[in-house]
Amino acid sequence: MAKFLLYTCKLIVFSLLFLTACEVSEDEDVIAQIEVQETEEGSFTFVHKDTEFFITTFFDHALEYVSLARESDRGEWERIYRETILEPFRLIARGGKHRINSLDEGNFRYSYRLDEYESYINLIKERQDEILEAVILSLNESTELLPSKLPINIFLFVANPEEAYYNQYVSGVSGFADKDRNIVIHLDPISLDIDILKYISAHEYHHAIVFEDMIVNRRPLDFLEQKIIMEGKADTFAQLIYPDTHVPWLDQLEEEEHVWNIMKKVMEPDSNLSVDFFRGNHGMRIPMASNYKIGYQIMQDFLENNPEVTLEEWTAMWATEILEKSKFEDRFK
């Protein structure tokens, strides 16, 4: 199990890696100056810019699920998964009240490919130091730009092998954040890209900041805000920190106007239309991650037309104002 210690000579010790400030890369030098404490096995904490971070890994919980599932009938596997992984997560994240349901949450579904899942877990555990270092570096950089006033929880899980196609598309890293400042990240060891992990950590951190502001200022969380503008803001923020990291979900959308028109129909007050814009819909000619692409383009238009607006200001700005001042729809006239 990885251990993090800080000495006066700025030496940080990993279980498999020794780094000194006088012989390291820039990233390693930053890590060497961060005091990360392992509060219990698999749980870590550190503070930067008065923001307190708590990181919890669920890798050993996943191994426990595999072990117990092998000893049980297939019909018991979902229950075992809930008890070994979902319930411990709920207890930490929201006092037992988190919304996650293993039956409908993609990477949170229980895996029935036990051998493959166990292989995934062991591969992730072998890279745990590297993974933790990447997440910590990203959160450190994110806090430099935009400090949080409240503590933030980060939960690291092993991805479900049955979600391999989706996980490959996102370079082995998927995540979300919620209004209680919980950041959840799933890791697929087969396609895991550490640069993307850093990017996603920054992306989800910005979501946590936006949720924090929305609660304080009672901003509405409608479709435009949650599914489009928030994603555009988060990617814009992550790009500020990692401008050289290419993420496929920001590639130019070919039928931008067509997709935007469908989005507007979904946003109509009496609309019953439901579309998964991230997963895409081939029949409706909606590519994967369309909401991310549109949201990011709106933000780029907004910043081009409003260069005087600061990061803090556009982070807190309402989605309707961002859309209006972006003049995004002018391109379709």
PyMOL commands that set and color helices and strands:
alter all, ss='L'
color gray80, all
select helices_A, chain A and resi 26-32+59-70+74-94+106-108+114-126+128-145+161-169+194-217+223-241+248-250+256-267+282-284+290-305+311-316+319-326+328-332
alter helices_A, ss='H'
color red, helices_A
select strands_A, chain A and resi 11-13+18-20+37-40+43-48+51-57+152-158+173-177+182-187
alter strands_A, ss='S'
color yellow, strands_A
deselect
rebuild
show_as cartoon
